[in-house]
Amino acid sequence: MKLNLPGIREVLKSSGVQGMLAERGERVRRAAAANVGGNAFDRAQYRGGLSSEVQVHRVEAVARIGTTYKGGKRIEAKHGTLARSIGAAS
C-alpha cells in the first residue's frame, strides 16, 4: 500500500475540513465562555477576548481558540477553562 501524501495534505487543508474545524472551534469557544472561573471582572474580560479561528498551515488546517485578556493565562492555570471545554468539540 502506498499513501498519496500530497493528496492527504490537500484533504487536511480542504474547505470541508476547515468548515468542520470552524464549527467545532466555535463550540469550544462557547463552552469556554459559559464555564469561565474567577471573579466577575475576570470572567467578563476573558469572555470578551475569546476567539476561535482556523489557520491553514503547510500540512494541515487547525482550529485555535484563545483569549486576548491579559489575565487569561492565570485563569487557565487556576480553572482550566479551555482544557475543560475541549470535550465540546466532539
C-alpha positions, 0 to 999 in steps of 0.5 A: 500500500502506498499513501498519496501524501500530497493528496492527504495534505490537500484533504487536511487543508480542504474547505470541508475540513476547515468548515468542520474545524470552524464549527467545532472551534466555535463550540469550544469557544462557547463552552469556554465562555459559559464555564469561565472561573474567577471573579466577575471582572475576570470572567467578563474580560476573558469572555470578551477576548475569546476567539476561535479561528482556523489557520491553514498551515503547510500540512494541515488546517487547525482550529485555535481558540484563545483569549486576548485578556491579559489575565487569561493565562492565570485563569487557565492555570487556576480553572482550566477553562479551555482544557475543560471545554475541549470535550465540546468539540466532539 
